[in-house]
Amino acid sequence: MEKPKVVLGVSGGIAAYKACELLRRLTESGHDVRVVPTEASLNFVGAATWSALSGNPVSTEVWESVHEVPHVRIGQAADLVVVAPATADMLARAAHGLADDLLTNTLLTARCPVVFAPAMHTEMWEHPATQENVATLRRRGAVVIEPAVGRLTGVDTGKGRLPDPGEIFEVCRRVLARGPGARDLAGRHVVISAGGTREPLDPVRYLGNRSSGKQGYALARTAVARGARVTLIEANTGLPDPAGADVVRAGTAVQLREAVLKASADADVVVMAAAVADFRPAAYASGKIKKKDGQEPAPITLVRNPDILAEVAADRARPGQLVVGFAAETDDVLANGREKLRRKGCDLLVVNEVGERKTFGSEENEAVVLGSDGGETAVPYGPKEALADTVWDLVTARFG
């Protein structure tokens, strides 16, 4: 089979060196990559590096190999164009349709999916001009990944950091897999909870669960690739932030509830994939609970945690908001799932059987997605991103 053709555009920012890792992941996973840098980017990484890593010629000008008409042919032949890093200047030139070098010509001639991974200082990202350019590109069908929060050039810290190259690769892989129709969540804000809450007993112990957060992260990654604005509320996962998602940290069920209610105020979809503890200790011991010789430990009194899924479903923050829940069951899986769907009042409920060696921590999952309309969609055992795509397919089918 012919290798998928990917154009990696590199614009002139200090994060250009990170694109080498993205190039490596693309080539090692079987893609034919043509690197098209801007002239400014060569101040950070030279053309010889790009050529050696990709195995393809590298040029910034439309005047080289003119007989091959590269300013047209490169874009026409591509299955995906990804620009990483995409500076504020590159976003502006792309949004306004300029064609003053080989990369901007390629963007104009490409009819395949296009992904931009911005990287710049926070003030530049937040400037109204940049935000308008991003909105224009998204409206035209491009996937513009939200930048990460972290250390920038010099001592500055904030939003504008290039997402992890491995996470950008995951977005590219998913966009390629779905093809030109990938952006069916464009213009939608989705809120996803992931992981497992922990309820403190004392300074060193807690009540928790086995949830890894991997299914919630798969939902976030697939939603980004399908064009959504994603808020991911993670509880104790330790996983790398998905490229393009705004990540909010929460520890306990009460903290998760606060974060979900705040984020869902303008959300089109709320997906409660996190494993939220049903109970928490009634009292917190300020010092470590000691083991005493000859004495049994004192009973731990538990109180109920808030039912976040039921609360969000019962009091929707905006008309038409869709709510998706998850039910982890160990027996009578479908019967318990149907009862939970009725009790919680959500639109969709993803029901799966769990156990010590089932689902938790695995890269695979299988489930049945129950609908409030009586529908049942079985998802066979496979990658968690396959289940995630099925959930989003069912969600988009319910948009008015």
C-alpha positions as CSV (number, residue, x, y, z in Angstrom):
1,M,0.0,0.0,0.0
2,E,1.1,3.5,-0.7
3,K,2.2,5.4,2.3
4,P,-0.1,8.3,3.4
5,K,1.5,11.6,2.4
6,V,1.9,14.1,5.1
7,V,3.3,17.7,4.7
8,L,4.9,19.0,7.9
9,G,5.0,22.8,7.8
10,V,7.4,24.4,10.3
11,S,7.2,28.1,11.0
12,G,9.7,30.4,12.7
13,G,9.4,29.8,16.4
14,I,11.8,28.4,19.1
15,A,9.5,25.3,19.3
16,A,10.6,24.3,15.8
17,Y,13.1,21.9,17.4
18,K,10.2,19.9,18.9
19,A,8.9,19.2,15.4
20,C,11.8,16.9,14.9
21,E,10.1,14.5,17.3
22,L,6.8,14.8,15.5
23,L,8.6,14.1,12.2
24,R,10.2,11.0,13.8
25,R,6.8,9.7,15.0
26,L,5.2,10.3,11.6
27,T,7.9,8.5,9.6
28,E,8.3,5.6,12.0
29,S,4.5,5.0,11.8
30,G,4.7,4.6,8.1
31,H,3.9,8.0,6.7
32,D,5.7,9.7,3.8
33,V,6.6,13.1,5.2
34,R,7.6,16.2,3.2
35,V,8.9,19.0,5.4
36,V,8.2,22.5,4.2
37,P,9.8,25.0,6.5
38,T,9.6,28.8,6.4
39,E,12.7,30.8,5.8
40,A,12.6,32.1,9.4
41,S,12.3,28.5,10.8
42,L,15.7,27.6,9.4
43,N,17.2,29.9,12.0
44,F,16.2,27.3,14.5
45,V,16.5,24.0,12.6
46,G,18.4,23.7,9.3
47,A,17.3,22.3,6.1
48,A,19.8,19.5,6.2
49,T,18.2,18.2,9.4
50,W,14.8,18.1,7.9
51,S,16.0,16.4,4.8
52,A,18.0,13.7,6.7
53,L,15.1,12.9,9.0
54,S,12.4,12.8,6.4
55,G,14.3,11.3,3.4
56,N,12.8,14.0,1.2
57,P,14.1,17.2,-0.3
58,V,13.5,20.4,1.6
59,S,12.8,23.9,0.2
60,T,11.3,27.1,1.3
61,E,11.0,28.7,-2.1
62,V,8.6,28.3,-5.0
63,W,11.4,28.9,-7.4
64,E,13.2,25.6,-6.9
65,S,12.4,22.6,-9.1
66,V,10.0,24.8,-11.0
67,H,9.4,22.2,-13.6
68,E,7.7,20.1,-10.9
69,V,5.4,23.0,-9.9
70,P,6.0,22.3,-6.2
71,H,3.8,25.3,-5.0
72,V,0.8,23.4,-6.4
73,R,1.8,19.7,-6.4
74,I,2.8,19.4,-2.8
75,G,-0.5,20.5,-1.5
76,Q,-2.5,18.6,-4.1
77,A,-0.8,15.3,-3.3
78,A,-1.1,15.6,0.5
79,D,-3.3,13.4,2.7
80,L,-2.7,15.7,5.6
81,V,-0.9,19.0,6.2
82,V,0.2,19.8,9.8
83,V,1.9,23.0,10.8
84,A,3.9,22.7,14.0
85,P,4.8,25.1,15.4
86,A,2.3,27.6,13.9
87,T,3.4,31.1,14.9
88,A,1.1,34.0,15.2
89,D,2.5,35.3,11.9
90,M,1.8,31.9,10.2
91,L,-1.8,31.8,11.5
92,A,-2.3,35.4,10.2
93,R,-0.9,34.6,6.7
94,A,-2.9,31.4,6.5
95,A,-6.1,33.1,7.6
96,H,-5.7,35.8,5.0
97,G,-4.7,33.5,2.2
98,L,-1.2,34.9,1.5
99,A,1.0,32.9,-0.8
100,D,4.5,34.4,-0.3
101,D,6.5,31.2,0.2
102,L,6.2,27.5,-0.4
103,L,4.3,26.7,2.8
104,T,1.6,29.2,2.3
105,N,1.2,28.1,-1.3
106,T,0.9,24.6,-0.1
107,L,-1.8,25.6,2.4
108,L,-3.8,27.2,-0.4
109,T,-3.7,24.2,-2.7
110,A,-4.3,21.5,-0.1
111,R,-7.7,19.9,-0.2
112,C,-7.0,17.5,2.6
113,P,-7.4,18.0,6.4
114,V,-5.1,20.7,7.8
115,V,-3.9,20.8,11.4
116,F,-2.3,23.8,13.1
117,A,-0.4,23.5,16.4
118,P,0.2,27.0,17.6
119,A,3.1,28.1,19.7
120,M,3.7,31.7,20.9
121,H,3.7,33.9,23.9
122,T,0.5,34.1,25.9
123,E,-0.1,37.8,25.0
124,M,0.2,36.9,21.3
125,W,-2.1,34.0,21.6
126,E,-4.7,36.0,23.5
127,H,-4.5,39.1,21.2
128,P,-7.9,39.7,19.4
129,A,-6.2,39.5,16.0
130,T,-4.8,36.0,16.6
131,Q,-8.1,34.8,18.1
132,E,-9.9,36.2,15.0
133,N,-7.5,34.4,12.7
134,V,-7.9,31.1,14.6
135,A,-11.7,31.5,14.4
136,T,-11.4,32.1,10.7
137,L,-9.3,29.0,10.1
138,R,-11.6,26.8,12.2
139,R,-14.6,28.1,10.3
140,R,-13.0,27.1,7.1
141,G,-12.5,23.5,8.4
142,A,-8.9,23.5,9.8
143,V,-8.2,21.9,13.1
144,V,-6.4,24.5,15.3
145,I,-5.1,22.8,18.4
146,E,-5.3,24.8,21.6
147,P,-1.7,25.5,22.9
148,A,-0.5,24.0,26.1
149,V,0.1,25.9,29.4
150,G,3.7,25.9,30.7
151,R,7.1,27.4,30.4
152,L,7.7,29.6,27.4
153,T,10.8,31.4,26.1
154,G,12.8,32.9,28.8
155,V,11.2,33.1,32.3
156,D,7.6,33.5,31.0
157,T,5.0,30.9,31.8
158,G,1.4,30.7,30.5
159,K,-0.7,29.5,27.6
160,G,1.1,29.3,24.3
161,R,3.5,26.4,24.7
162,L,3.6,23.8,21.8
163,P,1.7,20.7,23.0
164,D,3.8,17.5,23.4
165,P,4.8,16.2,20.0
166,G,3.5,12.8,20.9
167,E,0.1,14.3,21.6
168,I,0.1,16.3,18.3
169,F,0.9,13.0,16.5
170,E,-2.2,11.4,18.1
171,V,-4.3,14.3,16.8
172,C,-2.8,13.9,13.3
173,R,-3.3,10.1,13.3
174,R,-7.0,10.5,14.3
175,V,-7.6,13.2,11.7
176,L,-6.0,11.1,9.0
177,A,-8.1,8.1,10.0
178,R,-11.4,10.1,9.7
179,G,-10.5,11.9,6.5
180,P,-12.1,15.1,5.2
181,G,-15.2,14.7,7.3
182,A,-13.4,14.8,10.6
183,R,-14.7,18.1,11.9
184,D,-18.2,17.2,12.9
185,L,-17.7,18.6,16.4
186,A,-16.5,22.0,15.1
187,G,-17.9,24.9,17.0
188,R,-18.9,22.6,19.9
189,H,-17.7,22.9,23.5
190,V,-17.4,19.5,25.2
191,V,-16.6,18.9,28.9
192,I,-15.1,15.5,29.8
193,S,-14.2,14.1,33.2
194,A,-11.6,11.4,33.5
195,G,-9.8,9.4,36.1
196,G,-10.8,8.5,39.7
197,T,-11.5,10.7,42.7
198,R,-9.6,10.2,46.0
199,E,-11.2,10.9,49.3
200,P,-8.6,11.6,52.1
201,L,-8.7,9.6,55.3
202,D,-5.6,11.1,56.8
203,P,-2.4,12.9,55.5
204,V,-1.2,9.6,53.9
205,R,-4.3,7.5,53.1
206,Y,-7.3,7.9,50.9
207,L,-10.3,6.0,49.5
208,G,-10.0,5.6,45.8
209,N,-10.6,3.3,42.8
210,R,-8.8,1.6,40.0
211,S,-9.7,4.1,37.2
212,S,-6.8,5.1,35.0
213,G,-8.5,7.9,33.1
214,K,-7.5,6.4,29.7
215,Q,-11.0,6.2,28.4
216,G,-11.7,9.8,29.3
217,Y,-8.4,10.8,27.6
218,A,-9.4,8.9,24.5
219,L,-12.7,10.8,24.4
220,A,-10.8,14.1,24.7
221,R,-8.3,13.2,22.0
222,T,-10.9,12.1,19.5
223,A,-13.0,15.2,20.3
224,V,-10.1,17.5,19.5
225,A,-9.4,15.7,16.3
226,R,-13.1,16.1,15.4
227,G,-12.9,19.9,15.9
228,A,-14.3,20.4,19.3
229,R,-13.2,22.8,22.0
230,V,-12.4,20.4,24.9
231,T,-12.3,21.0,28.6
232,L,-10.8,17.9,30.3
233,I,-11.3,17.6,34.1
234,E,-8.9,15.1,35.3
235,A,-8.7,13.4,38.6
236,N,-5.5,11.7,39.7
237,T,-4.5,10.2,36.3
238,G,-0.8,11.1,35.9
239,L,-1.3,11.0,32.1
240,P,0.2,13.6,29.7
241,D,-2.2,16.3,28.8
242,P,-4.0,15.7,25.4
243,A,-3.0,18.2,22.8
244,G,-5.6,20.8,22.3
245,A,-7.6,20.2,25.6
246,D,-7.8,22.7,28.4
247,V,-7.0,20.6,31.4
248,V,-8.5,21.3,34.9
249,R,-7.2,19.3,37.9
250,A,-9.4,17.9,40.6
251,G,-8.8,15.5,43.4
252,T,-11.9,14.7,45.4
253,A,-15.6,14.3,44.3
254,V,-16.5,17.7,45.7
255,Q,-13.7,19.3,43.8
256,L,-14.7,17.5,40.6
257,R,-18.3,18.6,41.0
258,E,-17.2,22.2,41.3
259,A,-15.0,22.0,38.2
260,V,-17.7,20.2,36.2
261,L,-20.5,22.7,37.0
262,K,-18.2,25.6,36.2
263,A,-17.0,24.2,32.9
264,S,-20.4,23.0,31.8
265,A,-22.0,26.4,31.9
266,D,-21.5,26.9,28.2
267,A,-20.9,23.3,27.1
268,D,-22.8,21.5,24.3
269,V,-21.9,18.1,25.8
270,V,-20.9,16.9,29.2
271,V,-19.3,13.4,29.4
272,M,-18.9,12.0,32.9
273,A,-16.3,9.3,32.3
274,A,-14.5,9.8,35.7
275,A,-15.0,7.2,38.4
276,V,-16.4,9.3,41.2
277,A,-16.3,7.9,44.7
278,D,-19.8,7.3,46.0
279,F,-18.7,7.9,49.6
280,R,-16.1,9.8,51.6
281,P,-15.0,9.6,55.2
282,A,-17.2,11.7,57.5
283,A,-14.1,13.0,59.3
284,Y,-10.6,13.6,58.2
285,A,-7.8,12.7,60.7
286,S,-5.3,15.5,60.8
287,G,-2.5,13.1,61.8
288,K,-1.7,9.6,60.5
289,I,-4.0,7.0,61.9
290,K,-1.8,4.8,64.0
291,K,-1.9,1.0,64.5
292,K,-2.1,0.2,68.2
293,D,-1.0,-3.2,69.6
294,G,-3.9,-5.3,70.7
295,Q,-6.6,-2.9,69.4
296,E,-8.8,-3.2,66.4
297,P,-9.0,-0.1,64.3
298,A,-11.9,2.3,64.9
299,P,-14.7,2.0,62.3
300,I,-14.6,4.6,59.5
301,T,-17.9,6.4,59.1
302,L,-18.8,7.3,55.5
303,V,-21.1,9.9,54.1
304,R,-22.5,10.2,50.5
305,N,-20.7,12.2,47.9
306,P,-22.7,14.4,45.5
307,D,-24.2,12.7,42.5
308,I,-22.6,14.8,39.8
309,L,-24.1,13.0,36.8
310,A,-27.6,13.2,38.1
311,E,-27.2,16.8,39.0
312,V,-25.9,17.9,35.6
313,A,-28.6,15.9,33.8
314,A,-31.4,17.3,36.0
315,D,-30.3,20.9,35.8
316,R,-28.9,21.4,32.3
317,A,-26.9,24.6,32.0
318,R,-28.2,25.5,28.6
319,P,-31.0,24.3,26.3
320,G,-30.1,21.2,24.2
321,Q,-27.1,20.3,26.3
322,L,-26.4,16.6,26.0
323,V,-25.2,14.5,29.0
324,V,-23.3,11.2,28.7
325,G,-22.7,9.0,31.7
326,F,-20.6,5.9,32.3
327,A,-21.6,2.9,34.4
328,A,-18.9,0.4,35.5
329,E,-20.7,-2.8,36.6
330,T,-19.5,-6.1,37.9
331,D,-22.8,-8.2,37.5
332,D,-26.2,-7.9,35.8
333,V,-24.4,-5.4,33.6
334,L,-27.2,-4.4,31.2
335,A,-30.0,-4.6,33.8
336,N,-28.1,-2.3,36.2
337,G,-27.1,-0.1,33.3
338,R,-30.7,0.4,32.2
339,E,-31.8,1.2,35.7
340,K,-28.9,3.7,36.1
341,L,-29.9,5.4,32.8
342,R,-33.4,5.8,34.1
343,R,-32.3,7.1,37.5
344,K,-29.6,9.5,36.3
345,G,-31.7,11.0,33.5
346,C,-28.8,11.3,31.0
347,D,-29.1,11.0,27.2
348,L,-26.5,8.3,26.8
349,L,-25.0,5.8,29.2
350,V,-21.8,3.8,28.4
351,V,-22.1,0.5,30.3
352,N,-19.1,-1.8,30.7
353,E,-18.2,-4.7,32.9
354,V,-15.2,-4.0,35.1
355,G,-12.9,-5.9,37.4
356,E,-9.4,-6.3,38.5
357,R,-8.3,-7.4,35.1
358,K,-11.0,-5.8,33.0
359,T,-11.0,-2.3,31.5
360,F,-9.2,-0.5,34.3
361,G,-5.7,0.5,33.2
362,S,-6.1,-1.3,29.8
363,E,-5.7,0.2,26.4
364,E,-8.9,-1.7,25.2
365,N,-12.5,-1.6,26.2
366,E,-15.9,-3.0,25.2
367,A,-19.2,-1.6,26.1
368,V,-22.9,-1.1,25.3
369,V,-24.1,2.4,24.8
370,L,-27.6,2.8,26.0
371,G,-29.8,5.7,24.8
372,S,-32.7,7.4,26.6
373,D,-34.6,6.7,23.4
374,G,-34.3,3.0,24.0
375,G,-31.4,2.5,21.6
376,E,-28.5,0.1,22.3
377,T,-25.2,0.2,20.5
378,A,-22.7,-2.6,21.2
379,V,-19.1,-1.7,20.9
380,P,-16.9,-4.8,20.5
381,Y,-13.6,-5.3,22.4
382,G,-11.0,-3.0,20.9
383,P,-9.0,0.3,21.4
384,K,-10.6,2.8,23.7
385,E,-10.5,5.4,21.0
386,A,-12.9,3.2,18.9
387,L,-15.4,3.4,21.8
388,A,-14.7,7.1,22.0
389,D,-15.6,7.6,18.3
390,T,-18.8,5.6,18.7
391,V,-19.8,7.9,21.6
392,W,-19.2,11.0,19.5
393,D,-21.0,9.5,16.6
394,L,-24.1,8.9,18.8
395,V,-23.7,12.4,20.3
396,T,-23.5,14.2,16.9
397,A,-26.5,12.2,15.7
398,R,-28.5,13.9,18.5
399,F,-27.7,17.5,17.7
400,G,-30.7,19.4,16.3
